[in-house]
Amino acid sequence: MTVDISRAKSGRAASIDARTALEHLDVEGAQDKAWLGRYEHVHVGVFGPPLRVMDHGMGTRIWDVDGNEYLDFLAGIAVNSLGYAHPDWVRTISEQAGRVAHTSNYFATKPQIELAAKLIELAGAPAGSHVYFGNSGAEGNEAALKLAKLYGRTLPGAIPAAGGKPVRILALTNGFHGRTMGALSATWKPAIRKPFEPLVPSMQFIEAGDRVSLLEAFARTGKGKYGEGPVAAVILELIQGEAGVRPLDPEYVADVRSICDANGALMIIDEVQTGIGRTGQWFAFQRDDLSGGAVPDIVTFAKGVAGGFPMGGMIAFGQQLSDLFTPGIHGSTFAGNPLGASAALTTLGVIERDGLLANARERGEQLREGIMASGNALFEYVRGRGLLLGVQLTHPCAHAAMNWALEHGLIVNAVAPDALRIAPALIVSEADVREGVSILGRIPKDLAND
């Protein structure tokens, strides 16, 4: 099946026509093979062999170099909030590039200032809150961890001049915060940690969801040889995305907040994957069924914020915490550049204007119900919130299921050996969901284990 650009832009009719040919997608077309052959000679192998070489997209659809069409239920791993080639986003990028794409941080630009103010507003952060911009989720978390280290030096028992001990930062088992050295130090997965050890010291893991483990970690604070340094912060995801889209118990999250308060520690909520409308609210912590009503001291963001343009960062809640970042203590060459800031402002504006928070909630519920009503015995249950869902499988065949779906025109992700991740663009329609569920429902239940 071949689809040219003019057909790609012809809308729903083209999509319906394409779906009638699902069984005839070219698994590996000639163009795909040629480009993949070049890829392996020039690109480091950290991502493994690519599944396809993609060419162009429109809305919730993307086409590979051989013209095969796919309904994308991954959206660049929760990045493409507005799907592909959204006209408002394209127009903004073009106009801003024609004005100024980059200055340095010796200067400010209007989009940068407006975006920071908008994010503070959407997070409901208190007066005196400030934003730091980076280029990725890992950089947002690096900034948060560095700010927590500075904060920790103000705690009793951590003053270096008085013989204080290094402050500790607690992270959760199964958490994922990035692959740079600081963020990696707070990331649980041993397979990606061990090759780079020793990592940043004084980062400690506690059992996710276990209140006793949390209390014991704080109790180890003490003077002299009998104790450890104070806890500066706890960093966590409300939905542990890379662990298989697993929400934390909101009562546990509320406990983390109260125990941090009792011990003068910060609570950092990593919203790299869950933020910017993904769960049906601007930030996941604004859902009591995820946060238990807890409000963070620092929230990090990335992925969907600029609709496909690389951007991340953090919001420090309140003046006192924000003031710990002083001139020269942290920075980034490209952070907050006007091209990315403009893309983000447009992304946020379209989400507001088009009611995409409500759409995330409604389409997420449609997905959940449709998957479980499909009658596919491979599916055990669906977890997550909004348009960040994990489909639990009855046996560990997630890669086989992902590949079957891809060959039949649907992009999903094997996020764990026995779970698929579904995270479509926030613009996904009712018809898109019906189509995606139809494909998912036909995945063979007896696929071999990966």
C-alpha positions in Angstrom: 0.0 0.0 0.0 1.4 3.4 -1.0 0.2 6.7 0.4 1.5 10.0 -1.0 1.5 13.4 0.9 -1.6 14.7 -0.9 -3.5 11.6 0.2 -2.1 11.9 3.7 -3.7 15.4 3.9 -7.0 14.3 2.5 -8.4 13.5 6.0 -10.7 10.8 7.2 -11.4 9.2 3.8 -7.8 8.3 3.4 -7.6 6.8 6.9 -10.7 4.7 6.3 -9.3 3.4 3.0 -6.0 2.6 4.6 -7.6 0.5 7.3 -9.3 -1.7 4.7 -5.8 -2.8 3.7 -4.5 -3.6 7.2 -3.4 -7.1 6.3 -1.3 -5.8 3.5 1.1 -3.4 5.1 4.6 -3.7 3.8 6.4 -5.1 6.9 9.8 -4.0 5.5 9.6 -2.0 2.3 12.5 -1.4 -0.1 13.0 2.2 1.1 12.8 1.2 4.7 15.4 -1.5 4.3 17.7 0.9 2.4 17.5 3.6 5.1 17.9 1.1 7.9 21.0 -0.2 6.3 22.5 3.3 6.3 21.4 3.9 9.9 23.4 1.1 11.4 26.6 2.4 9.8 26.3 5.9 11.2 24.3 5.9 14.4 25.4 4.5 17.8 23.4 1.5 18.8 21.9 2.7 22.1 18.3 2.5 20.8 18.6 -0.9 19.1 17.4 -1.4 15.5 14.6 1.1 14.6 11.2 -0.4 13.9 10.6 1.7 10.8 12.0 4.9 9.1 9.3 7.5 9.3 8.7 10.2 6.8 5.8 12.5 7.6 2.7 12.8 9.8 -0.7 14.5 10.0 -2.9 14.6 13.0 -2.8 11.2 14.7 -1.3 9.5 11.6 2.3 8.9 10.5 3.6 7.4 7.3 6.9 5.6 6.8 9.3 6.0 3.8 7.4 3.3 1.9 4.1 5.0 2.3 2.6 2.7 5.0 0.2 4.5 7.3 0.0 4.1 11.0 -2.4 5.2 13.7 -0.1 6.5 16.4 -1.1 5.6 19.9 2.3 6.5 21.4 2.8 10.1 20.2 6.5 10.1 20.4 6.2 8.6 23.9 3.7 11.2 25.2 5.5 14.1 23.4 3.3 15.1 20.4 0.5 16.6 22.4 -1.1 18.1 19.3 -0.3 15.2 17.0 1.7 15.8 13.8 1.8 19.0 11.7 -0.9 20.8 13.7 -1.4 24.0 11.7 -1.2 26.4 14.7 2.0 24.8 15.8 3.6 24.8 12.4 2.6 28.4 11.9 4.2 29.4 15.2 7.4 27.6 14.5 7.7 29.2 11.1 6.9 32.7 12.3 9.2 32.6 15.3 12.0 31.1 13.3 11.7 34.1 10.9 11.9 36.5 13.9 14.6 34.9 16.1 15.2 31.2 16.9 17.9 31.6 19.5 19.7 34.2 21.6 21.8 33.5 24.6 20.8 33.6 28.2 22.5 36.9 28.5 19.2 38.1 27.1 15.5 37.3 27.6 12.7 37.1 25.1 9.0 37.6 25.4 8.0 34.0 24.7 10.3 32.8 27.4 8.9 35.2 30.0 5.3 34.5 28.9 5.8 30.7 29.0 7.2 30.7 32.5 4.3 32.8 33.8 1.8 30.5 32.1 3.3 27.3 33.6 3.3 28.9 37.1 -0.4 29.7 36.6 -1.3 26.3 35.3 0.5 24.6 38.2 -1.3 26.7 40.7 2.1 27.5 42.2 2.2 30.2 44.9 3.4 33.7 44.6 7.2 33.9 44.3 7.4 30.6 42.3 9.9 30.5 39.5 10.7 28.3 36.4 13.9 26.9 35.1 14.0 25.7 31.5 16.1 22.9 30.1 15.9 20.8 27.0 14.6 17.5 28.3 13.1 15.7 31.2 16.5 14.5 32.5 17.7 18.2 32.5 14.5 19.2 34.4 15.2 16.5 37.0 18.9 17.4 37.2 17.9 21.0 38.0 15.5 19.8 40.7 18.1 17.5 42.3 20.7 20.3 42.3 18.2 22.7 43.9 17.4 20.0 46.5 21.1 19.7 47.3 21.3 23.4 47.9 18.2 23.3 50.0 19.6 20.4 52.0 22.6 22.4 53.0 20.3 24.7 55.0 19.0 21.9 57.2 20.3 21.2 60.7 23.0 18.6 60.7 24.1 19.5 57.1 26.1 22.7 57.6 29.6 21.8 56.4 31.3 24.4 58.6 29.9 22.6 61.6 30.9 19.1 60.6 27.6 18.3 59.0 27.0 15.2 56.9 26.0 15.1 53.2 22.3 15.4 52.7 20.4 12.5 51.2 17.8 12.4 48.4 15.4 9.5 48.5 14.0 7.9 45.3 11.6 5.1 44.8 12.1 1.6 43.5 10.9 1.2 39.9 11.2 5.0 39.4 12.7 6.5 36.2 14.0 10.1 36.1 16.5 10.1 33.2 19.8 8.9 32.0 22.2 11.8 32.8 24.4 11.1 35.7 22.3 12.9 38.4 19.0 11.7 37.1 20.4 8.2 36.5 21.4 8.1 40.2 17.7 8.5 41.1 16.6 5.9 38.5 15.9 2.5 39.8 16.5 0.1 36.9 19.7 -1.8 37.6 20.5 -2.6 34.0 20.9 1.0 33.0 22.6 2.0 36.3 25.3 -0.5 36.9 27.5 0.2 33.8 28.0 3.7 35.1 28.6 3.1 38.8 29.7 4.7 41.1 27.0 7.3 40.6 26.1 10.5 42.5 26.5 9.6 46.3 23.9 10.0 49.0 21.0 9.0 46.7 19.1 6.2 48.4 16.2 4.0 47.2 13.1 3.1 49.3 10.4 0.6 48.4 7.7 2.3 46.4 4.4 2.4 48.2 5.9 1.2 51.5 5.4 3.7 54.3 7.6 1.8 56.7 10.5 2.0 54.3 10.0 5.7 54.0 9.9 6.2 57.8 13.0 4.1 58.3 14.9 6.1 55.8 14.1 9.4 57.6 14.9 7.7 61.0 18.5 7.1 60.0 19.2 10.8 60.2 21.4 11.4 63.2 24.6 12.9 64.7 28.0 11.3 64.9 28.9 7.8 63.7 25.4 6.5 64.5 23.4 8.4 61.9 23.3 9.7 58.4 22.8 13.1 56.9 19.3 14.7 56.8 16.9 13.9 53.9 16.8 16.9 51.6 14.1 15.6 49.3 12.0 12.7 48.0 11.6 12.4 44.3 8.8 10.3 42.8 6.5 9.9 39.8 2.8 9.6 40.5 2.5 7.1 37.7 5.7 5.1 37.2 5.8 5.2 33.5 8.8 3.1 32.5 7.9 0.5 35.2 4.7 -0.3 33.2 2.4 2.7 33.8 1.9 1.9 37.4 0.1 4.6 39.6 1.2 5.0 43.2 -1.4 4.7 45.9 -2.6 8.3 46.6 -2.7 7.6 50.3 1.0 6.7 50.1 1.7 9.9 48.2 -0.1 11.9 50.9 2.0 10.1 53.5 5.2 11.1 51.6 4.0 14.7 51.8 3.2 14.7 55.5 6.5 12.9 56.4 8.5 15.4 54.3 6.7 18.2 56.1 7.5 16.8 59.5 11.2 16.5 58.6 11.7 19.7 56.7 12.3 17.8 53.4 11.2 18.7 49.9 8.8 16.7 47.8 9.8 16.6 44.1 7.1 15.3 41.7 8.5 14.2 38.3 5.8 15.1 35.8 7.9 14.6 32.7 5.5 12.0 31.4 2.3 12.8 33.3 2.3 16.6 32.9 0.8 19.0 30.4 -2.7 17.4 30.2 -1.6 13.8 29.8 -3.8 12.5 32.7 -6.7 14.9 32.0 -5.4 17.7 34.3 -2.5 20.1 33.6 -0.4 18.2 36.1 -1.1 14.8 37.6 -0.7 16.1 41.1 -3.9 18.1 40.5 -5.8 14.8 40.5 -6.5 13.7 44.1 -6.9 10.1 42.9 -3.2 10.2 42.1 -1.7 12.7 44.6 -4.0 12.3 47.6 -4.2 16.1 47.6 -0.4 16.5 48.0 1.2 19.5 46.4 4.9 19.4 45.5 7.7 21.8 46.4 9.2 21.2 42.9 7.5 19.8 39.8 9.5 18.8 36.7 8.1 18.7 33.2 9.1 18.0 29.6 7.8 15.7 26.8 4.4 17.2 25.8 5.1 20.8 26.9 6.3 22.1 23.4 4.4 19.6 21.3 7.5 18.0 19.8 10.1 20.7 20.2 12.7 19.6 22.8 12.0 21.3 26.1 11.9 20.5 29.8 12.3 22.2 33.1 11.1 22.6 36.6 8.9 24.9 38.7 10.2 25.8 42.2 7.2 26.5 44.4 7.6 29.7 46.4 10.2 32.5 46.7 12.4 31.0 49.4 13.2 27.9 47.4 13.5 29.7 44.1 16.0 32.1 45.6 18.5 29.3 46.2 19.3 29.3 42.5 21.6 32.4 42.1 23.4 33.7 39.0 25.9 31.3 37.6 25.1 28.4 39.8 23.3 26.5 37.0 22.5 27.0 33.3 22.1 25.7 29.8 22.9 27.2 26.4 19.7 26.4 24.7 17.3 26.5 27.7 14.2 28.6 27.2 15.1 29.6 23.6 12.3 31.6 21.9 11.6 29.0 19.3 10.9 26.3 21.9 9.1 28.8 24.2 6.8 29.9 21.3 6.0 26.3 20.4 5.1 25.6 24.0 2.9 28.6 24.3 1.0 27.5 21.2 0.7 24.0 22.5 -0.7 25.1 25.8 -3.0 27.6 24.1 -4.5 24.9 21.8 -5.0 22.5 24.7 -7.0 25.2 26.5 -8.9 26.5 23.5 -9.9 23.0 22.2 -10.8 21.5 25.5 -8.1 18.8 25.3 -8.0 18.2 29.0 -11.6 17.0 28.9 -10.8 15.1 25.7 -8.0 13.3 27.5 -10.3 12.2 30.2 -13.1 11.1 27.9 -11.0 9.3 25.3 -9.0 7.7 28.1 -12.2 6.2 29.5 -13.3 5.2 26.0 -10.0 3.4 25.6 -10.1 1.7 28.9 -13.7 0.5 28.4 -13.1 -0.5 24.8 -10.0 -2.5 25.5 -11.7 -4.5 28.2 -14.9 -4.9 26.2 -12.9 -6.2 23.2 -13.1 -9.7 24.5 -9.3 -10.3 23.8 -8.2 -12.9 26.4 -4.7 -11.5 26.2 -5.8 -8.4 28.1 -6.0 -8.8 31.9 -6.8 -5.2 32.9 -6.0 -1.5 32.1 -4.3 0.9 34.5 -3.3 4.6 34.4 -5.2 7.8 34.0 -6.4 9.9 31.0 -4.3 9.2 27.9 -1.5 7.4 29.8 -2.6 3.8 30.1 -0.9 0.5 30.6 -2.5 -2.7 29.3 -1.6 -5.7 31.5 -1.1 -8.8 29.5 -1.7 -12.4 30.7 1.8 -13.4 29.7 5.1 -11.7 28.8 4.6 -11.2 25.1 4.5 -7.4 24.9 7.1 -7.1 22.2 5.4 -9.6 20.0 2.0 -7.8 20.6 3.6 -4.4 19.8 5.1 -5.8 16.6 1.8 -7.4 15.6 0.0 -4.1 16.1 2.6 -2.2 14.1 2.3 -4.6 11.2 -1.5 -3.9 11.3 -1.2 -0.2 11.4 -1.1 0.8 15.1 1.8 2.1 17.1 1.9 1.2 20.8 4.8 0.4 23.1 6.0 -2.6 25.0 6.8 -0.8 28.2 7.3 -3.9 30.2 7.6 -7.6 29.3 3.9 -8.1 30.1 2.4 -4.6 29.5 1.7 -2.3 26.6 1.8 1.5 27.0 -0.8 3.6 25.2 -0.3 7.4 25.1 -1.9 9.0 22.0 -1.9 12.6 21.1 -4.4 14.7 23.2 -6.2 15.5 20.0 -7.2 11.8 19.5 -10.8 11.4 18.4 -13.6 9.1 19.3 -13.2 7.5 15.8 -9.5 7.1 16.3 -10.1 5.2 19.6 -12.6 2.9 18.0 -10.2 2.1 15.2 -7.3 1.5 17.6 -9.3 -0.7 19.9 -10.4 -2.7 16.9 -6.8 -3.4 16.0 -5.8 -4.2 19.6 -8.8 -6.5 20.0 -7.4 -8.7 17.1 -4.0 -9.2 18.6 -3.6 -13.0 18.9 -4.0 -14.2 22.5 -1.5 -17.0 22.0 1.6 -15.0 21.0 4.8 -16.6 22.1 6.7 -15.1 25.0 9.3 -12.5 24.1 
